[in-house]
Amino acid sequence: MPIPEVKKKSMLEKLAFVYGEDKADAILEQLETIIADHMAAYRAGVAKPHFDQTDVVVITYGDQIKEEGKPPLQSLNAFMAEHLKDAVSAVHILPFYPYTSDDGFSVVDYYQINPELGTWEDIQSFSANFELMFDAVINHISSKSPWFQRYLQGDAAYRNYFIEADPNADYSSVTRPRALPLLTEFDTAYGKKHLWTTFSDDQIDLNYANEQVFLEIAKLLLFYTRKGARLLRFDAIGYIWKRLGESCIHLPEAHKIVQLFRDILDVASPGTIVITETNVPHKDNISYFGNGHNEAHMVYQFPLPPLTLHTMATGNVRKLASWASSLEPISKETAFFNFLASHDGIGVVPAKGILSDEEINYLVELVQRRGGFVSYKHNGDGTQSPYELNINYFDALSDADDDEDRKVSRFLAAQTILLSLAGVPGIYVHSLLGSRSDLKGVEATGRYRSINREKLQREAVEAALRDPASLRSKVFGGYKRLLQLRRQEKAFHPNGGQQVLDVGDSVFGLVRTSPDGMETVYVLINVSDQEQDVQLDVAVSANSGKPADLISGRPLSAQDGQIRLRLAPYQAMWIKI
């Protein structure tokens, strides 16, 4: 299928912006060949609407659930299908390619499956049960990758795949995500060279100023869709374009390249969802929506994890409510990807400007008291500041003096905030399973992020789930029920209406409305350890049914358009009229 003329013109303009008018036509011609080759091998299914209230994504490593004698991807698929087929729609399997470091984010070969996890057949079997999100780790590649090894050996085809730099230049303006050197020296066939390594000396940045790199990655993304990817997560995408003297993050060329990838996917693999991972302040983060139709379909809601932690730690909703009130829908084609926990830590940079420095420092001290760690980044002026908090989210919310049921109630209240906000929920597998901080993992690897990346034995997990008295069972049972309830309510559609209610300092209140305006759910979440009295004004009429709390199943009484309630500590209610 040829590229439609309107789309071709749009792509040509973007290529000219990034690579110059003299190269644009030739690059587009190569893209047309890549797309034609893909279409000859690709059998697309029927593209469904991008999002609805049934969409829920579980985030997990491919070997998070293991058992003897079976490839981990098969074990994970079987566990998910048995326990969560009726509660979630998609699974984000974190990088499952061969790698050398960073738990998968230093990829050796983009086109291969790590043999310790399974095969491409296992991935395709997985996609029969769930939609899959693949990681496109396309800012950098492993120092042991064939691409980089051929560069080191002097292969002319790879000479410009990486970014050579002058170590004596001024890099003070460059945004640094980690407290590590920006450049790394390598012995090459061309002599000693200093190369950009934004994230570590084993993660070599790709040079998108070379159009062959862009074309190679375009080919890769289409390969992933043929292998079962419904969602593509663009990891660290904000850093893909460098220009000395500037921040080297969110540059206009980076946005144009994301838009080009979106164009290619729209033409060649329609229905593919692009999600950008940019752990940055909110304004920069949402810039990856573009105009609402031409860039990412989803962006991570990075302020939500630290804001929710602050809310539960202080018992005060004001900062969270103010931020939520400021959120505006972008378009019917876009949605926020809401999450509280992931394989990484709780980033605090996105909360800057929402929480004060004092409030962020309070979270730093809180996490350290509760057994976690803090990772820092360079600021460019010789100072460091907190970048992320490394701790399991359950432990981040847990006071040592609380009994287990109180801890579970507080944790599920926080998760209900996640599930209630407009957007698509992303739930880390360890949150679903009520896991705790893995301090032995940190000791074994020497990396703080290992605290939330424990590998689990399926038999032990399922034994705990069968025991109603276990922490895993309490968390999983409560969480799964919330997910099942949520999926039935059109008011929780990611593009439905959202209004923040003022119902006191300690109760987070929302009104969620279905896109057609026909269904409404009132959300009330007590974030404190004290009972809270709430007077809720509701829109009722003579034809309205009796209001009820979906979570407890309890009917409620409305008099003169008001419902008077007393919320127990950490109680959440979804009230439907």
N, C-alpha and C positions, 0 to 999 in steps of 0.2 A: 504494500500500500504506500503510495507516494505521500510525502509530507504535504498537507494542505497549504495552498499558497499564502493564506493569511499567517499561518504558523511559521512558514518558511521565511517570510519577510521579517517577522518578529525575531526569529532566531538569528537571521543575518545581521540585524541591527545590534543585537547583543554581542555577537562574535566580533563585529567591527569595533565595538566599544572596548572589548577586552584585548583583542589581538591586532586590531588595526584593519582598515578597509582593504589593504592590499592582500591580506591573508584570509579574510572572511569567506569569500566565495569558495576557495579551495577547502577550507575546513568544513564548510557546509556540505560540500560534495562528498567528503569522506564520511560525514555523519549520515548522509543518505544511504551510503553503502552499508554502514554498520546497522542502521535501522532495517534495511531490506534483508540483510542476512539474519537478523533477529526474527523478523516476521516470518521468514521461511521455516523457522524452527519452533515458533511459539504458537501455542493454541490457547488463546485467551478464553477465560470463562466469561460469564455475564458479569459486567461490572455493577456492583450494588451501590446504592447511595453511600457516600463517604462515611457517615456516622449515624448512629441512633443510640437510644438508651440501653440497648443490649451490648454495646461495645465496652468491654473491659479487658485490659491487657495485664497478664502476669509476666513479671520480669524475673529471669532466672538464668543461671549458667547451665550449659548443656549437661554438666555432671553434678548438678546440685542434689539430685536424688539418684542414689546408686544402689546396685545390688550385685551379688556375686554371679558371675557367669553370663552377664548380659551387657551389651554396650550401653553406656549411660543414656544416650539419646533415646534408646528404646525403653529404658526404665522410666525416664522422665515422661515420655509420651504416654506410657501405660498408667502411671500415677495420675497424671493430669486428666486423662480420659475417664478414669474410674471415679475420681473425686471432684472434678471441677467442670465437667462437660456442660452441666446445666447452669453454671454460674459465671463463666467467663467466655469470651469470644476469641481471644488471641493470646499468643505467647511470644514474648520477646526473648529469644535465645541469644544471650550475650555472645561475643565473637567465638565461633566454633571452628575457626581455621587454625592451621599450625601456627605457633607463635613462640617467641623467645622470652617475653617478659610482660609485665603489667597485666597479668591474668587474662591474656588474650588480645590486648589492644596494641601489641607489637606484632603485626601479622607477617608471617614469612611468605605465604602464598595465598592470595585472595581466592583462588579457584579451587582450593582443596579443603576437605574436611579433616580436622585433627583426628587421626586414626584412633586415638585413645577415647574419642567420643562416639564414633560410629562412621556412617557413610552418607553419601548424598541420598541413597535410597531411604535411610532412616529419616532424613529431613523431609523427603517427599511423603513418607508415611505419616509423619507428624502433621503435615499440611492437610491431610485428609480429615483430621479431627479438629484442628484449630487454624485460624489465620496466623501467619507467622510474620514477625518483625525480624529482619536481618540487620546486622550492623554493617554499615559501609564505613570502614575505618580508613578514610581516604585523605586525611591530612598528612599522614606519615606511614611509613612501612618499616619493618624490622631491618636492622643492620645485617642480618643473616639472610635476607631475602635474595632470590636470584637477581632481581633488578639491581639491588645495591651492590651485590658481589660483582656483577658485570660492569658496573660503573667503576668500582675499585680496580678492576683488571684492565680498564682502558677501552672497553667496548664503546665505540663512537656513538652507537644507537642510544646509549644510556648516559652520555656525557652531560646532557642538560636535564636529566630527570630529577636532579637534586640541586640545592641552592648553595653554591659556593659563596663565601663571604670573607671580607677583610676583618681580621680579629682586632684591628686597631681603630675601626670605625666607631662612631658614637651610636650606641643602641639604647640610650637612656629613655627614649620615647616609646620603646617597644613594650607592649603589655605582656607581662610574664605570669602564666598561670601556676607555675611551681617555683620553688626556691632552688632551682638548679641552673647550671650554665646554659646560656642560649645557644652557643656554638660548641661544636666538638671537633677536635682535630683527628684526621684520618690519614694514613699512608696510602696513597693511590698511585696508579701508573703515571699520573700527571705530577707527582710529587706530593708534598704535604698540603692538605686542603682542610680549611675550616668550613664545616657545613652547619646549616640551621638544624637544630634538634630541640624544638620547642618544649617537648615533654620529657625526654630523657636521651641519653647518649645511645640508646638502643632503638630510638624511634626517629627515623630520618625523615624530615619534612619533604614532601613531594613538591616539585616546581611546576605550578600551574601556569607560569608564564611561558612554558613550553607547551604548545598546543597538542603535542603528541601525548603528553600526560593526561590532558583533558579528554582526548579521544579514547585513550586506554581505559579511563575510569568510566566514561559513558558506556563503553562495551561491557565493562564489569557489571554495572548496575542492571543492564538488560539481561545479562547472564543470571543474576540473582532472581529476577522476576520469573525466568524460565524454571528456576529451581524451587519455586514455591513461595517467594517473598511477596506478601501483600502490602507490607509496610517496610520502608527503608529508612533507617535511622542514620542520619549524617553526623557522625561523631566529630566533635571539635571543629565544626565546619567554619566557624568564624575566623580561623587562623590561616585559611588556605592561600591567602594572597599577601605577599610581603612587599613593602616599599620603604627603603631606609629613610629615616627622619619622621616616620609616622608610627601609629600605634601597632600596625600590622595585625589588626583585628577589625572585623566588620567593614573592611574597605569596599568601595563600590564594586570592584571586580569580583569580590567574593560573592556578593549578592547576585551579580549577573550570572556567575557560573551556576549557582543554585537554581536560578530561573531557567537557565539552559537545560540543566538536568531535568527539571520539572517539564519543560517543553518536550524533551525526548521521551520521557515516560508517558506523558499524556498521549503522544502519538503512537508509540510502539507497544506500550503495556498499560492501556487505559484502566483506571481503577486503582492503580498503585498509589499508596499514600506516602508522601514525603514528610518526615519529621526531623526537625533540626535540633541538635543538642548544643546549646550555647549557654553555659553557666555564667551568666553575666547579669548586670542590672536590668530591670524590667523593660525599660524603654528600648535598650539595644536588643533584648531578647525578642520582643514582639515585632521588631523591624523585619524579621525573617518571614513574616506573613506577606511581605511585599504589599501589593495593592489589594490583597485578599483573594486574588485569583491566579497569581502568577508565580508564587514562590512556595513556601512550605504550606502543607495542609494543617500540620500541627506543630506547635512549639511547646517545649517543656515549661511547666509553670514553676520555675525555680524559686521564686520567693515563698511558695507555699510551705515547704518543709521547715525553714527557720521560723516563719510566722506562726505556724501551728504549734511548734515547740514553745515559742514565747507565750502563746496564748494559754497553753495547758500549764506551763510553769508558773505563770502569774495569776491564773484564774480570771484574766481580764481580756475581753474580746475587742477592745477599741481599735487597736492597731490592725488586727485582722479584718475587722468590719470596714474600717476606712479604706484599706487597700482593695477589698472585694468590691466596695461601692464604686471604685474608680475603673473597674474592668468594663470594657465595652466590647460587644460582639464585633468581629471584623467582617465576616461574610458567612453565607450559608455553606461555603466550601471549606471553612477553617474551624478549628477548635483548639482549645488548650489541652495539653496532655498533663493532667494533674497527678501528682505523686507526692508521697511523704518520705519514702525510703527507696534506695536503690543499691546497686553494687558499690557505689561511691559513698562518700560521706554526705553530711548535711552542709551544703554550700551556704556561706554567710554573705558572700559578696552581693548576691541578688537582693539581699535585705537592706543593703545600705541605702539610705535615703528614706527608708520606711521605718526601720528601727534605728535608734540613736547608737552612737559608739558605746555608750554606757550599757544599753540594752544588749548589744551584741557581746560585749565583754561579760555580761551576766550569764549569757548562754555558754560562753567559753568556760567559765568557772563551774557552771552547773554540770556540763558534760564531763569535765575532769573529776568532779566530785562523784559522779555516777559511774566512774570506771572507764571513761573514754579518753580520747586523745584529740589533739588539735594539730592540723597541718597549716603551714604558713606559706605565703608567696612573697616574692620580691616586689617592691613598689617602684623601682627604678631610681630612687633617691638614696639608696643604701639602707632603707628601713624595711621591715617586714610587717605583715599584718595577717590576721587569721583568714584562711581561705576556706577551710571546711572542718567540720566537727566529725570525728570518726568514732562512731558508736552505733550499736544496734538501736533502732528507733524505739523499741519496747523499753529498753533500759534507759534511754534518754528521757522517757516520760515517767519513769518509776522512782518513787521515793522509797528509800530503804526501809522506812518504818511502816509502810503500807502492807496490809495483808494482800494475798494473791488476787482475791476477787476485786479489791479496789484497784489494783494495778491493771487488771483486765478491763474493768469498766472505763478507766481513764484512757487506756489505749484504744478501745473501740469507739469511745467518744471522738477521739482525734481522727480515727479512720472515717467516722461518719461525716466529719467536716469535708474530708477528701471526696467522699461519694456524693455529697450534696451539691457541691459547686458545679457550675456549668463547665463542661469539658468531658474528656474521656479519661476515666481513671486508669492509672498504671500502678500495679500493686506488686511490690517485691515479694518473692516467694517466702522469705524469712518473716515478713510481716504476717502473711497468711497463716504461717505455721507457728507463730508465737515463739520464735527463736530468741536466744539471748546473745549477748556479746561473746565472741570467740577469742578470748584472751590468749589461749594456747596457739591459735592461728597467727596472732601478731608476734608471739614469741618465736614461732617457727620460721616465719618469713622475714621478720624485721620491718614489715610494712603495716602502717596503721590501718589501711583499708581492709586488711585481712580480717579485721574484727567483725565484719558483716558479710563474710564470704564463705562461711563454713559449709563443707560438703556433708550431706546427710545420708544415712543408710535407710533405704525404703522400709525395710522390715521394722526398724526401731521407730520410725516416724508413724507408720500405720498402727503399730502397737499402742503408741501414745494417743493417737486419734480415736482408738476404740475405748480408751479409758476416760470416762466423762469427768474424772477428778483431775486429769492432767492439765497443765497449762496449755499445751498444744491443742488439746481437744476444746478447751474453753474458748480460746482465741479463734481457732478455725471454725468451730460451729457457729459462733456469733458472727464472724465475718462472712461466712458463706451465706447465712440467712439474709444478711443485709444486701449482699450482692443479688440474691434471687429476688428479693423484694424490689430492689431498684430497677432491675431489668424489665419489670412489668409495668412501670409507670412512665408514660409519655412525657410527664412533666420534667423528668430527668434527662430528656433529650439534650445532647451537648449544645444544640443551637436553640434550646428553649429559653424563655425569659428568666431573668434572675433579678430579684430586688432584695437588697439587704434591709432587714428590719432592726429597729432600735427597741430592744426588749430588755435593756439593762446591761450593766457592765460585765456580767458573768454568764450571759446566755447569747450564743451566736444564733441569729435568726435570719432566715431567708424565705422568700416566696419564689418557688419554681413553677413555671407555667409551660405547658406543652406548646410547640410551635404554632399549632392551630388555635391556641387560646382557649381550648375546651376543657383542659384538665389543670388542676392546681394542687400543689403540695406545699404545705407550710412546714418549714424546718426549724426545730428548736433544739439546741444542744447546750446543756449545762456544762461549762468548762471548769467548774469549781467543785470543791469538796464540801460545799454547803447546799442545803435545799434552796431553791429559788422559786419565788412566786412570779407568775407571768400572766399578764392580761393580754390576750391576743385578739386583735380586731380581724375578723374574717369576712370575706364576701359571701354572704348566704342569701338565698331567696326562697320564696315559697316552694319552688321546685327542687331545691337542693336536698340531697340525701343527708342522712345523719353523719356528722363528722366522726372520724375514727383515726386512732393512731395506728399506722401500718405496722410499726415495729412491735408494739405490745399486743396489737389486735383489739385494744380496748376502745369501745365507743365513747364519745365525748358529747357533752351538751353545750349548745350555743344559745345564748340568750341575748337578744337585741344586738346581734352581730358580734358578740364577744364570747371568747372561751377563756375561762379562768382555770389556771393550772398550777400545780406545785410539782416542780421537777426535782427528783432525787439527785444527789451528787452524781455528776457525770452521766445523767440520763439524757438520751436523745429521743426525739419524737419526729416522725414524719406524718403530719396530719393532713388527711385528704378529705375534701368535702364531696 
